[in-house]
Amino acid sequence: MAATTGATSSAPSQSATVAAESTESIADIFASMSYGPAPEADNVVQAWLEDKKRAFGHFIDGKYHQPAGRKVYEVKNPANGKVLCTTMRGESEDVELAVKAARKAHTTWSKLAPHVRARHIYSIARHVQKHARLFSVLESMDNGKTFRETRDADIPIVVRHFYHYAGWAQLSDTEMSNWKSIGVIGGIVPWNFPLMLLTWKLAPALAMGNTVVLKPASYTSLSAILLAEVCAEAGLPPGVFNVVTGSGAFGSMLAAHPDVDKVAFTGSTLVGQKLRKLTAGTGKKISLELGGKSPFIVFDSADLDSAVEGVVNAIWFNQGQVCSAGSKLLVQETVYDKFIDKLKERLTHFRVGSSLDKTMDMGAIVDESQRASVEEFVQSARDEGAEVYQASACFPSAGCFYPPTLITKVQTVSKVVQEEIFGPVLVALPFRTAKEAVSLANNTRYGLAGSVWTENVSLALEVALLIKAGAIWVNAHNLFDAAAGFGGYKESGFGRDGGKEGLYEYAIPRWEERPRPANEDIDYSKFGATLQGRPTYADNLLPVLEGGSAAGVPAIDHTYKFYYGGAQKRPDATYVRAIKTSEGKAMAHVGEGNRKDVRNAVEVAHKAAPGWGKRAAYNRAQIMYYLAENIELRRQEFADRLSLQTGRTADSCLNEVSLSIQRLFYWAAYADKYGGTVQETTLYGATVKIHEPVGVIGILCPDEYPLLGFVSLLAPAIVRANCVVIVPSEIHPLSALDLYQVFETSDIPGGVVNILTGSKDHLAKYLVEHQDIQSVWYFGSEAGSKYVEYVSAENVKRTWVNYGLSRKWEDPEQGEGEEFLYQVTQVKNIWIPMETSLPIDNNTVGHFSCRFCFVLY
Amino acid sequence: MSERNTGVNWNESWIKDVKVNLSAVKARADTLGTRRCVKKKWQAAWLLKAAACIDLTTLAGDDTVVNVQRLCYKAKNPIRADLVEALGVKQLGITCGAVCVYPSRVGEVKQSLKECGGSAIPIASGIYEEVQQMREACGEAHMKTILATGECGTMANVYKASMVCMMAGADFIKTSTGKEGVNAILPVGLVMVRAIREYYKRTGYKVGFKPAGGIRSAKEACVWLSMMKEELGDEWLTPKLFRLGASSLLLDVERQLYHYVYGRYAATHEFAMS
């Protein structure tokens, strides 16, 4: 059968239906060489559904829980519209019950010996493996994705994840010795990889000793329920893993439950933002794995034929309903036409059809509403005059399907180029140089993934580093493995699923208890309002402070300015605030920063960031030592100043200065010892984890320990190549300001360290509202912490807040260590397959598909 | 149908800057067999096609008229008559693609087969001029060039060797003799058919492809067929443009067809040996 080619802007022509084909004789087929249907049997799934009377409840505390009187969802197979069963629409008391069970189970589960937890997780892996076929068929029927993918990707990755994290459970005492479980995890996962993404939450959560209440997507709850049943079969104690089903609002109830200690979410950026706001100020941890618009960059030095197949994996894997889908194709202009021709040719033998049919490249879209949304995007491109190419060798006449789509003649201003379509739709843009390719790749609010196609290794690595995203594949796309974390930059979220980096999302430092702030309502519109200072003539100490001159001769006035862009700068509004001694006498004036000062400081910080990142780690360490050396030289002066501000004893203040010097040495040491590791994934090649800087960090320092607190936050940020806009203690800022003279004389490039003073909350407001700050750290009040977390949702920036609690900065356990390293870095994993020589060694393990050859039993 | 490949003038630019990424090629080759499969009567039809594309080969030092003759008769009647009858394909007159023997045995083959199928002459590949001279020497006979891909070192070399042979006028390019240590493998086949596709695009000549060695199961044969279908299109699914150099494969094909017809697994001895 000749491939049918859809012309521009036309729907794909439909091939003969299966029923018509079945009248063909063998002789006819010998001539046509067509593919017939090759369906995977669904009888075991049907029997399982029958066992449950096709009506599912929640799975709580080790058993099905089916409260009466609940509304239900009708679950349909998207490929044929047939109703499979119903699932329950949970209500608040169901959340209550599940969280209670999880809370109870946590008391014992978290205290089990690591080896015992490892055995449990290992047992889950084995049991999922034993039921792999059932899971694969069920997932395909529930979601509409092809059985080939559930069999070769989803389920093997699930199994691999449980094995990998069984290992982390075993090693949790040694490898995570400074960390402990958080408590009850509320997991909320989407419908595109229902079982796989829940496993990415469940496995590390269990490994660290947490218990889980999971809410799957309402379209696709069945594999989660089956997993809960299989976990019970595998001997997992009741309450450790609970599944509750329901609507999005029901998910919010789970996230908001006071006894849920952490929310782990994968899904849309919009919902992620809602959850961030919902949990703001509660003391809960949160990790968000959100949307993407990931670039697929083809250079003229690439193997174009292989890159065409790469595109197939990138955008037509799982109907393009993949957060890391390579949906933005960037092709060097010298090979653009050739590549687009090849891609179009490839689509003529692309097969779309029944999810259980083993001859299909692509299955059904999860739901009609999703299909309509995809179509709306494509129509918008047509309306703009873009060229829409849709073709496939076969396309079903019924069911919820959408053809593979290639859109050309579009530019960066188009909606289809900017937004995540979450369907099988690819947009293609040409580029001229590598620099332009990187700019186009980063011209998005997302930063989840990307791929680079070239045989030039130097080019591949540099582009991989320059793309701001959490996973970069070289000459491949959509490779996943438990040993490498997956997660985003920018509005693609924060936190990682997978690898050791994934464990930190389910752990808190051993010394810490989950904060439970009062979480009082605040008026977001009024927060951070400030009134600038007026003269303080009554309490003035200024004339005599630094005197030493003869009586009656005033000291020379010393008014501190801001320090940003490598120079001292006056406040925009030229207001000052008086800084007082412990006795309430004004001892100096500092600038009162406002939003324009924040704007200026952030601007220079971004200018400095690329160059600072390229500086050798050795050089960054040297600058730390230089700071330490200068504080050492002025030890007494710093101590006196601290004492005057805080009223603490001379000894205590000298100790703070000593500790600050020690801390600088500590972070200087880490300048060249936390670059990353090679991950042991299933890829034959190198999967390199890089601890990249977060970017520009806004830091609001605590009032306790004016010098040590400042140094403890500043040093880790800048040694790991971030640039900072840092606000020292609001009441005792002078010790930090005294350092700007040291910065000025050091090698530190202007713009790396930027110091503003004034009202903490006022500056916090403008820092967290700034769209081009990547993380905000706030050490202040409960209300301020809540504000920062709430407002950060706007562009999904990372935050680190103290909920009004102080920490012992002098104690190394609390004032330095892994928690700080976690906050100053973000993980990028670069996947670099290798292999050039023939004959091929068949023992090398390549890509995930069909290379997961687990031996059963 | 386009005419036979006459070759083209030497053009270095066609083999300059060839980029082949082995890992990515392997990734694609790995999924060829998982993205497509054929079942039931489609499988039967595809297996018959495989049989029609098989070159039965014997290139052994102890070949005599006895085994060569046996091979010829098997090539003419590759599938048991009752199976052919039951499958309803008698009218297709399916035979194997060819019988390949040493030149000294060609006479015996001619005697055994009333109509001569063995008009293809395999040539071990060399550089352009050499192949071109051989092409001239072949005259009307079709020329297959064997790339000995196991010795090529890299996939880029496999691609270049394929392109050079086609430029010099090869009618078929073949992975290997089938008697070497390194057998036909899908990644190599994929690179070769991509070269064929590129050559076709540039010249309009359709060049045939023959993987040889190591293809033993009916299932593998279907994967090779589907690779041809996917990468080159249906026109290549004929013995004119696709041959399988695999002698033991025929037995498995016959057994699978037996199972299709009778629903039982056959014993080896139930099929005429070749």
Contacts between the chains, C-beta under 8 A, distances in Angstrom:
chain1	res1	chain2	res2	distance
A	1	B	234	6.9
A	2	B	233	7.9
A	2	B	234	6.5
A	3	B	233	7.2
A	24	B	41	7.7
A	25	B	41	7.9
A	25	B	88	5.9
A	26	B	41	5.2
A	26	B	44	5.3
A	26	B	45	4.8
A	26	B	48	7.1
A	26	B	87	5.1
A	26	B	88	5.9
A	26	B	89	5.7
A	27	B	45	7.7
A	27	B	88	6.2
A	27	B	89	5.1
A	27	B	91	6.9
A	27	B	92	5.9
A	28	B	45	7.9
A	29	B	41	6.4
A	29	B	42	5.6
A	29	B	44	7.9
A	29	B	45	3.5
A	29	B	46	7.6
A	30	B	45	4.5
A	30	B	48	5.4
A	30	B	49	6.0
A	30	B	89	6.4
A	30	B	92	6.2
A	32	B	234	7.7
A	33	B	45	7.4
A	33	B	46	7.0
A	33	B	49	6.4
A	33	B	225	7.4
A	33	B	229	6.3
A	33	B	234	5.7
A	33	B	237	4.7
A	34	B	42	7.0
A	35	B	36	6.3
A	35	B	38	6.0
A	35	B	42	6.4
A	35	B	226	7.9
A	36	B	38	6.3
A	36	B	39	6.3
A	36	B	40	6.3
A	36	B	41	6.8
A	36	B	42	3.4
A	36	B	43	8.0
A	37	B	39	7.3
A	38	B	37	5.0
A	38	B	38	6.6
A	38	B	39	4.4
A	38	B	42	7.9
A	148	B	34	5.7
A	148	B	35	6.4
A	152	B	31	7.8
A	152	B	34	5.8
A	301	B	19	6.5
A	302	B	19	6.2
A	302	B	21	7.6
A	303	B	19	4.4
A	303	B	20	5.2
A	303	B	21	4.1
A	303	B	24	6.2
A	303	B	25	7.6
A	304	B	19	7.4
A	305	B	194	4.9
A	306	B	20	7.3
A	306	B	21	4.9
A	306	B	24	3.5
A	306	B	25	5.8
A	306	B	27	8.0
A	306	B	28	6.7
A	307	B	24	7.6
A	309	B	24	6.8
A	309	B	27	7.2
A	309	B	28	4.4
A	310	B	24	6.3
A	313	B	27	7.7
A	349	B	229	7.4
A	349	B	230	5.5
A	349	B	233	7.6
A	358	B	34	7.9
A	358	B	36	7.8
A	358	B	37	5.1
A	359	B	35	7.4
A	359	B	36	5.1
A	359	B	37	6.2
A	359	B	38	7.7
A	360	B	35	7.9
A	361	B	35	6.1
A	455	B	19	4.8
A	455	B	21	6.5
A	475	B	21	4.9
A	475	B	23	6.3
A	475	B	24	5.2
A	476	B	23	7.0
A	476	B	24	6.5
A	476	B	27	6.7
A	684	B	23	7.3
A	685	B	23	6.8
A	833	B	23	3.5
A	833	B	24	7.4
A	834	B	23	6.7
A	835	B	22	4.7
A	835	B	23	5.1
A	835	B	26	7.3
A	836	B	22	5.5
A	836	B	154	5.7
A	836	B	155	7.7
A	837	B	22	7.8
A	837	B	153	6.6
A	837	B	154	6.5
A	838	B	22	7.9
A	838	B	149	6.8
A	838	B	150	6.7
A	838	B	152	5.7
A	838	B	153	5.9
A	838	B	154	6.2
A	838	B	155	6.6
A	838	B	157	7.9
A	838	B	158	7.1
A	838	B	182	7.9
A	838	B	188	7.2
A	839	B	150	5.1
A	839	B	182	4.8
A	839	B	185	8.0
A	840	B	22	7.5
A	840	B	26	7.0
A	840	B	185	6.5
A	840	B	187	6.2
A	846	B	23	6.0
A	846	B	26	5.1
A	846	B	27	5.9
A	846	B	30	6.8
A	847	B	23	7.6
A	847	B	26	7.6
A	847	B	27	4.2
A	847	B	30	6.7
A	849	B	27	7.1
A	849	B	30	6.0
A	849	B	31	5.3
A	849	B	34	6.7
A	850	B	30	5.1
A	850	B	31	6.6
A	850	B	33	7.8
A	850	B	34	5.2
A	851	B	30	6.8
